[in-house]
Each structure stands twice: as structure tokens, then as C-alpha cells.
Amino acid sequence: MRTMREYYRERFEAETPTFLKVMKAVPADKAGYKPHPQSTSANELLWWLAVELQVACDAIDRGDCVLSITPVPGVDECVAAYEKHAAALQSRLSTLDDERWERPARLSADGKVMWETTVGDMLFGFLFDAIHHRGQLSSYLRPMGAKVPSIYGPSGDDPGT
């Protein structure tokens, strides 16, 4: 029987290629697209997906994560950062033991604690949040003139493989 830690690692490994398909579908010249003035732009979503993985690494390393606003780079840089941070997280997951999985973790921003839980719960929270934002980003693709890749099955643009 696998543990929640093992299950998380399996899901992260399975989801990463799908994240990259959606991220790479964003046209660089349309990255500023947002469906509403209050919406997050496609480029900001790309950057958040990359940053969230770096914060997940901090949760494993220190148990203390700090969100800070940084300038948003272009599409290619966001995808490269995602790939870099995904590899870093994957490396950490390969050595993460149950004791560290259950260790306390804290997320803060602007000097305020936003969330306190265990490392494992925080990692799942980040994964669920990222999947939510991937769905949001995928809904931007057609209005930007791009094709929606298959995610959990065929899309209207991609029969899947």
C-alpha cells in the first residue's frame, strides 16, 4: 500500500508534462491576454505556476515559505523557470521521507502568515491550486488564437495520445 507522500510524488510526476503542454501553448505575442480587467493575465498565470514550484521546494527545505511579488518575465522564461523548479521539486521528492512530510510548514506574504499546516498538506494544496490555474490558463488559449492541448483526455483541438 502506498503512502500519501508516494501518491503525491506519482501525481506530481504525472501532471508535470500536462502543465508543460498547456504552458507551451500560450502564444508569446498574446501573453498579456486576460478575459476581464480583474482577471490575471496569461503571462502572470504562467509565472505563478513556476513560482509556486519554487515555494513548494522551500516548504520541503525549510518549512517556511514566503511569497513575494517579482517582475513577470516572458513566456519562454516562465516555461524555463517551471521546468527548472519542477526538476528541483522532483529531486527533493525522491529523498523526502515521512518525517519531513509531516513536519510543520508555514506560508507567509507581506509579513503575515497566510497558512500553517504540514509540508505534505501544503504540497497537495499547491498542486491543487496549480491544477486550478492550469484550467484557467487553458480557457484563455482559444480566445488568444491557440489550440487547447489534451489534458485528461481529448480536447476539441487535440485528440490526445
C-alpha positions as protocol buffer text, in pm:
chain_id: "A"
residue {
  index: 1
  type: MET
  ca { x: 0 y: 0 z: 0 }
}
residue {
  index: 2
  type: ARG
  ca { x: 142 y: 339 z: -98 }
}
residue {
  index: 3
  type: THR
  ca { x: 155 y: 636 z: 136 }
}
residue {
  index: 4
  type: MET
  ca { x: 11 y: 981 z: 69 }
}
residue {
  index: 5
  type: ARG
  ca { x: 369 y: 1101 z: 15 }
}
residue {
  index: 6
  type: GLU
  ca { x: 420 y: 836 z: -255 }
}
residue {
  index: 7
  type: TYR
  ca { x: 85 y: 920 z: -410 }
}
residue {
  index: 8
  type: TYR
  ca { x: 174 y: 1289 z: -421 }
}
residue {
  index: 9
  type: ARG
  ca { x: 501 y: 1210 z: -597 }
}
residue {
  index: 10
  type: GLU
  ca { x: 319 y: 994 z: -854 }
}
residue {
  index: 11
  type: ARG
  ca { x: 62 y: 1266 z: -922 }
}
residue {
  index: 12
  type: PHE
  ca { x: 326 y: 1537 z: -950 }
}
residue {
  index: 13
  type: GLU
  ca { x: 522 y: 1327 z: -1200 }
}
residue {
  index: 14
  type: ALA
  ca { x: 204 y: 1257 z: -1400 }
}
residue {
  index: 15
  type: GLU
  ca { x: 83 y: 1619 z: -1403 }
}
residue {
  index: 16
  type: THR
  ca { x: 411 y: 1790 z: -1495 }
}
residue {
  index: 17
  type: PRO
  ca { x: 408 y: 1703 z: -1869 }
}
residue {
  index: 18
  type: THR
  ca { x: 48 y: 1823 z: -1895 }
}
residue {
  index: 19
  type: PHE
  ca { x: 137 y: 2153 z: -1731 }
}
residue {
  index: 20
  type: LEU
  ca { x: 413 y: 2197 z: -1987 }
}
residue {
  index: 21
  type: LYS
  ca { x: 179 y: 2123 z: -2280 }
}
residue {
  index: 22
  type: VAL
  ca { x: -63 y: 2392 z: -2166 }
}
residue {
  index: 23
  type: MET
  ca { x: 210 y: 2643 z: -2082 }
}
residue {
  index: 24
  type: LYS
  ca { x: 386 y: 2594 z: -2415 }
}
residue {
  index: 25
  type: ALA
  ca { x: 57 y: 2651 z: -2599 }
}
residue {
  index: 26
  type: VAL
  ca { x: 45 y: 3016 z: -2486 }
}
residue {
  index: 27
  type: PRO
  ca { x: 137 y: 3242 z: -2780 }
}
residue {
  index: 28
  type: ALA
  ca { x: 418 y: 3474 z: -2667 }
}
residue {
  index: 29
  type: ASP
  ca { x: 265 y: 3769 z: -2851 }
}
residue {
  index: 30
  type: LYS
  ca { x: -68 y: 3724 z: -2670 }
}
residue {
  index: 31
  type: ALA
  ca { x: 63 y: 3656 z: -2319 }
}
residue {
  index: 32
  type: GLY
  ca { x: -94 y: 3975 z: -2183 }
}
residue {
  index: 33
  type: TYR
  ca { x: -441 y: 3838 z: -2258 }
}
residue {
  index: 34
  type: LYS
  ca { x: -698 y: 3843 z: -1980 }
}
residue {
  index: 35
  type: PRO
  ca { x: -1070 y: 3782 z: -2029 }
}
residue {
  index: 36
  type: HIS
  ca { x: -1169 y: 4058 z: -1789 }
}
residue {
  index: 37
  type: PRO
  ca { x: -988 y: 4360 z: -1642 }
}
residue {
  index: 38
  type: GLN
  ca { x: -991 y: 4195 z: -1297 }
}
residue {
  index: 39
  type: SER
  ca { x: -857 y: 3864 z: -1431 }
}
residue {
  index: 40
  type: THR
  ca { x: -497 y: 3753 z: -1409 }
}
residue {
  index: 41
  type: SER
  ca { x: -315 y: 3768 z: -1743 }
}
residue {
  index: 42
  type: ALA
  ca { x: -194 y: 3451 z: -1914 }
}
residue {
  index: 43
  type: ASN
  ca { x: 166 y: 3553 z: -1852 }
}
residue {
  index: 44
  type: GLU
  ca { x: 100 y: 3613 z: -1481 }
}
residue {
  index: 45
  type: LEU
  ca { x: -56 y: 3266 z: -1458 }
}
residue {
  index: 46
  type: LEU
  ca { x: 249 y: 3114 z: -1628 }
}
residue {
  index: 47
  type: TRP
  ca { x: 477 y: 3287 z: -1381 }
}
residue {
  index: 48
  type: TRP
  ca { x: 266 y: 3183 z: -1083 }
}
residue {
  index: 49
  type: LEU
  ca { x: 284 y: 2818 z: -1190 }
}
residue {
  index: 50
  type: ALA
  ca { x: 665 y: 2841 z: -1193 }
}
residue {
  index: 51
  type: VAL
  ca { x: 694 y: 3037 z: -868 }
}
residue {
  index: 52
  type: GLU
  ca { x: 459 y: 2801 z: -685 }
}
residue {
  index: 53
  type: LEU
  ca { x: 701 y: 2512 z: -750 }
}
residue {
  index: 54
  type: GLN
  ca { x: 988 y: 2713 z: -606 }
}
residue {
  index: 55
  type: VAL
  ca { x: 777 y: 2785 z: -297 }
}
residue {
  index: 56
  type: ALA
  ca { x: 700 y: 2411 z: -271 }
}
residue {
  index: 57
  type: CYS
  ca { x: 1075 y: 2345 z: -264 }
}
residue {
  index: 58
  type: ASP
  ca { x: 1106 y: 2598 z: 19 }
}
residue {
  index: 59
  type: ALA
  ca { x: 834 y: 2412 z: 211 }
}
residue {
  index: 60
  type: ILE
  ca { x: 1038 y: 2093 z: 192 }
}
residue {
  index: 61
  type: ASP
  ca { x: 1372 y: 2260 z: 261 }
}
residue {
  index: 62
  type: ARG
  ca { x: 1280 y: 2495 z: 542 }
}
residue {
  index: 63
  type: GLY
  ca { x: 913 y: 2456 z: 623 }
}
residue {
  index: 64
  type: ASP
  ca { x: 889 y: 2833 z: 590 }
}
residue {
  index: 65
  type: CYS
  ca { x: 769 y: 2977 z: 259 }
}
residue {
  index: 66
  type: VAL
  ca { x: 750 y: 3342 z: 170 }
}
residue {
  index: 67
  type: LEU
  ca { x: 556 y: 3470 z: -129 }
}
residue {
  index: 68
  type: SER
  ca { x: 692 y: 3785 z: -283 }
}
residue {
  index: 69
  type: ILE
  ca { x: 597 y: 3978 z: -591 }
}
residue {
  index: 70
  type: THR
  ca { x: 861 y: 3966 z: -860 }
}
residue {
  index: 71
  type: PRO
  ca { x: 860 y: 4101 z: -1215 }
}
residue {
  index: 72
  type: VAL
  ca { x: 690 y: 3866 z: -1460 }
}
residue {
  index: 73
  type: PRO
  ca { x: 922 y: 3753 z: -1740 }
}
residue {
  index: 74
  type: GLY
  ca { x: 816 y: 3646 z: -2089 }
}
residue {
  index: 75
  type: VAL
  ca { x: 654 y: 3316 z: -2184 }
}
residue {
  index: 76
  type: ASP
  ca { x: 977 y: 3133 z: -2267 }
}
residue {
  index: 77
  type: GLU
  ca { x: 1137 y: 3240 z: -1940 }
}
residue {
  index: 78
  type: CYS
  ca { x: 829 y: 3132 z: -1744 }
}
residue {
  index: 79
  type: VAL
  ca { x: 831 y: 2788 z: -1910 }
}
residue {
  index: 80
  type: ALA
  ca { x: 1205 y: 2752 z: -1846 }
}
residue {
  index: 81
  type: ALA
  ca { x: 1156 y: 2850 z: -1480 }
}
residue {
  index: 82
  type: TYR
  ca { x: 874 y: 2597 z: -1448 }
}
residue {
  index: 83
  type: GLU
  ca { x: 1096 y: 2322 z: -1592 }
}
residue {
  index: 84
  type: LYS
  ca { x: 1382 y: 2418 z: -1359 }
}
residue {
  index: 85
  type: HIS
  ca { x: 1163 y: 2428 z: -1048 }
}
residue {
  index: 86
  type: ALA
  ca { x: 977 y: 2108 z: -1144 }
}
residue {
  index: 87
  type: ALA
  ca { x: 1312 y: 1927 z: -1169 }
}
residue {
  index: 88
  type: ALA
  ca { x: 1419 y: 2071 z: -834 }
}
residue {
  index: 89
  type: LEU
  ca { x: 1095 y: 1961 z: -669 }
}
residue {
  index: 90
  type: GLN
  ca { x: 1119 y: 1616 z: -827 }
}
residue {
  index: 91
  type: SER
  ca { x: 1470 y: 1581 z: -686 }
}
residue {
  index: 92
  type: ARG
  ca { x: 1350 y: 1675 z: -339 }
}
residue {
  index: 93
  type: LEU
  ca { x: 1055 y: 1437 z: -362 }
}
residue {
  index: 94
  type: SER
  ca { x: 1289 y: 1148 z: -438 }
}
residue {
  index: 95
  type: THR
  ca { x: 1453 y: 1190 z: -96 }
}
residue {
  index: 96
  type: LEU
  ca { x: 1157 y: 1320 z: 106 }
}
residue {
  index: 97
  type: ASP
  ca { x: 1083 y: 1091 z: 398 }
}
residue {
  index: 98
  type: ASP
  ca { x: 770 y: 1057 z: 613 }
}
residue {
  index: 99
  type: GLU
  ca { x: 919 y: 1262 z: 896 }
}
residue {
  index: 100
  type: ARG
  ca { x: 977 y: 1565 z: 673 }
}
residue {
  index: 101
  type: TRP
  ca { x: 638 y: 1511 z: 502 }
}
residue {
  index: 102
  type: GLU
  ca { x: 467 y: 1552 z: 842 }
}
residue {
  index: 103
  type: ARG
  ca { x: 682 y: 1846 z: 956 }
}
residue {
  index: 104
  type: PRO
  ca { x: 506 y: 2182 z: 1013 }
}
residue {
  index: 105
  type: ALA
  ca { x: 507 y: 2434 z: 728 }
}
residue {
  index: 106
  type: ARG
  ca { x: 408 y: 2798 z: 712 }
}
residue {
  index: 107
  type: LEU
  ca { x: 329 y: 3022 z: 415 }
}
residue {
  index: 108
  type: SER
  ca { x: 350 y: 3397 z: 455 }
}
residue {
  index: 109
  type: ALA
  ca { x: 330 y: 3709 z: 242 }
}
residue {
  index: 110
  type: ASP
  ca { x: 385 y: 4072 z: 329 }
}
residue {
  index: 111
  type: GLY
  ca { x: 499 y: 3965 z: 674 }
}
residue {
  index: 112
  type: LYS
  ca { x: 168 y: 3792 z: 751 }
}
residue {
  index: 113
  type: VAL
  ca { x: 117 y: 3420 z: 797 }
}
residue {
  index: 114
  type: MET
  ca { x: -139 y: 3301 z: 544 }
}
residue {
  index: 115
  type: TRP
  ca { x: -137 y: 2926 z: 605 }
}
residue {
  index: 116
  type: GLU
  ca { x: 4 y: 2682 z: 858 }
}
residue {
  index: 117
  type: THR
  ca { x: -17 y: 2307 z: 805 }
}
residue {
  index: 118
  type: THR
  ca { x: 216 y: 2015 z: 736 }
}
residue {
  index: 119
  type: VAL
  ca { x: 460 y: 2001 z: 446 }
}
residue {
  index: 120
  type: GLY
  ca { x: 253 y: 1725 z: 286 }
}
residue {
  index: 121
  type: ASP
  ca { x: -74 y: 1916 z: 310 }
}
residue {
  index: 122
  type: MET
  ca { x: 94 y: 2227 z: 173 }
}
residue {
  index: 123
  type: LEU
  ca { x: 238 y: 2036 z: -122 }
}
residue {
  index: 124
  type: PHE
  ca { x: -106 y: 1896 z: -207 }
}
residue {
  index: 125
  type: GLY
  ca { x: -255 y: 2245 z: -167 }
}
residue {
  index: 126
  type: PHE
  ca { x: -2 y: 2386 z: -412 }
}
residue {
  index: 127
  type: LEU
  ca { x: -71 y: 2105 z: -658 }
}
residue {
  index: 128
  type: PHE
  ca { x: -448 y: 2159 z: -641 }
}
residue {
  index: 129
  type: ASP
  ca { x: -402 y: 2534 z: -680 }
}
residue {
  index: 130
  type: ALA
  ca { x: -175 y: 2481 z: -980 }
}
residue {
  index: 131
  type: ILE
  ca { x: -426 y: 2244 z: -1144 }
}
residue {
  index: 132
  type: HIS
  ca { x: -695 y: 2511 z: -1092 }
}
residue {
  index: 133
  type: HIS
  ca { x: -475 y: 2775 z: -1258 }
}
residue {
  index: 134
  type: ARG
  ca { x: -384 y: 2538 z: -1541 }
}
residue {
  index: 135
  type: GLY
  ca { x: -756 y: 2506 z: -1613 }
}
residue {
  index: 136
  type: GLN
  ca { x: -791 y: 2882 z: -1601 }
}
residue {
  index: 137
  type: LEU
  ca { x: -498 y: 2918 z: -1841 }
}
residue {
  index: 138
  type: SER
  ca { x: -636 y: 2654 z: -2076 }
}
residue {
  index: 139
  type: SER
  ca { x: -961 y: 2850 z: -2101 }
}
residue {
  index: 140
  type: TYR
  ca { x: -760 y: 3151 z: -2225 }
}
residue {
  index: 141
  type: LEU
  ca { x: -598 y: 2961 z: -2513 }
}
residue {
  index: 142
  type: ARG
  ca { x: -872 y: 2968 z: -2778 }
}
residue {
  index: 143
  type: PRO
  ca { x: -950 y: 3340 z: -2728 }
}
residue {
  index: 144
  type: MET
  ca { x: -576 y: 3400 z: -2777 }
}
residue {
  index: 145
  type: GLY
  ca { x: -590 y: 3207 z: -3105 }
}
residue {
  index: 146
  type: ALA
  ca { x: -411 y: 2899 z: -2970 }
}
residue {
  index: 147
  type: LYS
  ca { x: -514 y: 2537 z: -2956 }
}
residue {
  index: 148
  type: VAL
  ca { x: -609 y: 2363 z: -2631 }
}
residue {
  index: 149
  type: PRO
  ca { x: -396 y: 2052 z: -2575 }
}
residue {
  index: 150
  type: SER
  ca { x: -544 y: 1734 z: -2433 }
}
residue {
  index: 151
  type: ILE
  ca { x: -531 y: 1742 z: -2054 }
}
residue {
  index: 152
  type: TYR
  ca { x: -718 y: 1444 z: -1906 }
}
residue {
  index: 153
  type: GLY
  ca { x: -849 y: 1333 z: -2241 }
}
residue {
  index: 154
  type: PRO
  ca { x: -912 y: 1471 z: -2587 }
}
residue {
  index: 155
  type: SER
  ca { x: -987 y: 1840 z: -2638 }
}
residue {
  index: 156
  type: GLY
  ca { x: -1165 y: 1994 z: -2935 }
}
residue {
  index: 157
  type: ASP
  ca { x: -820 y: 2075 z: -3072 }
}
residue {
  index: 158
  type: ASP
  ca { x: -615 y: 1771 z: -2968 }
}
residue {
  index: 159
  type: PRO
  ca { x: -729 y: 1408 z: -2980 }
}
residue {
  index: 160
  type: GLY
  ca { x: -467 y: 1319 z: -2719 }
}
residue {
  index: 161
  type: THR
  ca { x: -207 y: 1047 z: -2732 }
}
